[in-house]
Amino acid sequence: MIRVLVADDQRVVREGLSLVLGLLPDVEVVGTAADGDEAVALAAELAPDIVLMDLRMPRCDGVEATRRLREAYPEIKVVVLTTYSDDRSVLEALRAGARGYLTKDAGGTEIHAALRRVRDNQAVLDPAVQHHLVSAVAAPVPSPLTPRETEVLTLIAEGLSNAEIAARLYISEATVKTHINHLLAKIGVRDRAQAVGYAYQQGLISAR
């Protein structure tokens, strides 16, 4: 049997899920919670295998409850069931420790399959949110460099000396050295060669 705790602030949702899950042959609903605080407290008391967790709840939301469960009871798995499928909600839930993410469009069969997969230590993502996760992961990481520092790094990659960079940008050679020192410190490298390697890796400049 898969022992499930349902956490949702809407009573009709809690009761509806409990009814649907209770009809499944290998699922037992051991309790319901109206917010994250109650979900954590009941999880400690009832030791469910899985918490079916809503995200937006009063007092303590689903993300914080998931984080607390992961820290205190890592053996209890969390499957998010929510109406929200935006990038931020998905990433926050997964970073907090959720093993599955479903939207409330999911039917009983999909929820059942997700519970079984998560019980078997697999991750589950609703197809409706997968593209959000992919786009978020694929998004470029913001550069720590200022536009001027990036410009200096680009010229270093082109093989220009400090004097040549100063002439190209109409600034003093001392200012160039200051920019280089700053950008080396920001990206955590020791010398110009490593800085150029970083620039290529991050896509700040293109290989020719």
Helices and strands as residue ranges (DSSP letters): E 2-7, H 11-22, E 27-33, H 36-46, E 50-53, H 62-72, E 77-82, H 87-96, E 100-103, H 108-119, E 124-125, H 127-138, H 147-157, H 162-169, H 173-187, H 192-202
